[in-house]
Amino acid sequence: MQLKLTGADLTNYLAEVFPQIDGTFVVETLDPGAVRMRMRVQDQHLRPGGTVSGPSLFALADVTVFALVLGHLGREALAVTTNASIDFMRKPEGGRDVIAEGRLLKLGRSLAVGDVVIYSDGVAAPVARSTLTYSIPPKR
């Protein structure tokens, strides 16, 4: 698999097409078939008890696979999630960013499938795992 965007290009493009997430999700590394993203945890990501909420972890998983697909396809903002599942395995550590390590399992003409494992920053045990499928728009 060959990349069409660099990590910096991808970060800039995400800020352009999703300005509402700019500064929250950061592409740390982008390699063929893999991406590492950070979610900078802020108050709006927390649930009572000070842990990162499930919807916030799901958003990180979704953005991670979206970024992975874009890194390989280029500027295709119309790629959309068609299926997603997530397993929450343990409570994220409070006061820490969360890290997603995504890998591309399949990149076809019409579908892309990715797998994501999410960790609290600096903690070895994963907090969640997700698999997502994206629909790729046909070339015009």
C-alpha positions in Angstrom: 0.0 0.0 0.0 1.3 3.4 -0.9 0.5 6.7 0.8 -0.9 9.7 -1.1 -0.6 12.1 1.9 2.0 12.7 4.5 1.0 12.9 8.2 1.3 16.7 8.1 -0.8 16.9 4.9 -3.4 14.7 6.6 -3.5 16.8 9.7 -4.0 19.9 7.6 -6.7 18.3 5.5 -8.6 17.1 8.5 -8.5 20.6 10.0 -9.8 21.9 6.6 -12.8 19.5 6.2 -13.6 19.1 9.9 -12.6 22.3 11.6 -14.7 21.3 14.7 -12.1 18.6 15.5 -9.0 20.7 14.8 -6.6 20.5 17.8 -8.4 17.5 19.3 -7.2 14.7 17.1 -3.5 14.6 16.1 -1.8 12.3 13.5 1.4 11.2 15.3 2.6 8.8 12.6 1.3 7.7 9.3 2.9 4.7 7.5 1.7 2.4 4.7 -1.2 0.5 6.2 -0.9 2.1 9.7 -1.6 5.3 11.6 -1.1 6.4 15.2 -3.4 9.1 16.4 -3.8 11.0 19.7 -6.9 12.5 21.1 -6.1 15.4 23.4 -8.6 14.7 26.2 -10.5 17.8 27.4 -13.4 18.3 29.8 -16.0 17.6 27.1 -14.6 14.1 26.6 -15.1 13.1 30.2 -18.0 11.4 31.8 -18.9 11.5 35.5 -16.1 9.9 37.5 -13.4 11.6 35.3 -13.0 8.8 32.7 -13.0 9.3 29.0 -16.6 8.6 27.7 -17.4 5.8 25.3 -18.7 8.2 22.6 -15.3 10.0 22.7 -13.4 6.7 22.3 -15.7 5.8 19.4 -15.0 9.2 17.8 -11.3 8.5 18.1 -11.7 5.1 16.4 -13.8 6.6 13.6 -11.4 9.5 12.9 -8.4 7.1 13.0 -9.8 4.8 10.2 -11.0 7.9 8.3 -7.4 9.3 8.5 -6.0 6.0 7.5 -8.2 5.7 4.4 -7.5 9.4 3.4 -3.8 8.8 3.8 -4.0 6.1 1.1 -6.7 7.6 -1.1 -5.8 11.3 -0.9 -8.3 14.0 -0.5 -11.5 12.0 -0.5 -13.7 13.7 2.2 -16.8 11.8 1.0 -15.6 8.4 2.2 -18.1 7.4 4.9 -18.5 4.9 7.7 -20.8 2.0 6.7 -20.2 -0.3 9.6 -18.6 -0.1 13.0 -18.2 -2.1 16.2 -16.3 -1.3 19.4 -15.4 -3.3 22.4 -14.7 -1.4 25.6 -12.3 -3.4 27.7 -11.3 -1.3 30.6 -11.7 2.2 32.0 -9.3 4.7 30.5 -6.9 6.3 32.9 -8.1 9.7 34.0 -6.1 12.8 33.1 -4.3 11.1 30.2 -4.7 11.5 26.4 -5.8 8.4 24.5 -3.8 6.9 21.7 -5.3 5.0 18.8 -3.2 2.6 16.7 -5.0 1.8 13.5 -4.2 -0.6 10.7 -5.7 -1.0 7.3 -7.0 -4.6 6.8 -8.4 -4.0 3.3 -8.4 -1.2 0.8 -10.6 -2.1 -2.2 -12.2 0.0 -4.9 -15.5 0.5 -3.0 -14.7 -0.5 0.7 -11.9 -0.1 3.2 -11.7 -2.0 6.5 -9.6 -0.9 9.4 -8.9 -2.1 12.9 -8.1 0.2 15.9 -6.7 -0.5 19.3 -7.0 2.4 21.8 -4.8 2.9 24.9 -4.5 5.5 27.6 -1.2 7.3 27.0 1.6 5.5 28.7 -0.4 2.5 29.7 0.2 -0.9 28.0 -3.2 -2.5 28.4 -5.8 -1.4 25.7 -9.0 0.3 26.8 -10.9 -0.4 23.6 -10.8 -2.1 20.2 -12.8 -1.3 17.1 -13.3 -2.4 13.6 -14.8 0.0 11.0 -15.7 -0.3 7.3 -15.7 2.7 5.0 -17.5 3.2 1.7 -15.2 4.8 -0.9 -17.0 7.0 -3.4 -16.7 5.9 -7.1 -14.3 7.8 -9.2 -15.9 10.3 -11.5 
